[in-house]
């Protein structure tokens, strides 16, 4: 039996949406491990869900960076950091 779950529209979470894995699209709630995890780059973010297969993947970090549009990695701008070089 497949179970589909849709969030309710709310002031804090916005429009209702079907819970599904943000990487592979799996939408059976029994197969989801993480639901609506908030991820942000800066002050704005979105909610992402992940199935067991994708969450337990050895390359989850790489998949998340691709999903967010940062396939080469994500680093802060050097000008926004205080850096010390230790010899």
Secondary structure as GFF3:
##gff-version 3
##sequence-region A 1 87
A	DSSP	three_ten_helix	29	31	.	.	.	ID=ss1
A	DSSP	beta_strand	32	41	.	.	.	ID=ss2
A	DSSP	beta_strand	44	51	.	.	.	ID=ss3
A	DSSP	alpha_helix	52	55	.	.	.	ID=ss4
A	DSSP	alpha_helix	60	67	.	.	.	ID=ss5
A	DSSP	three_ten_helix	78	80	.	.	.	ID=ss6
###
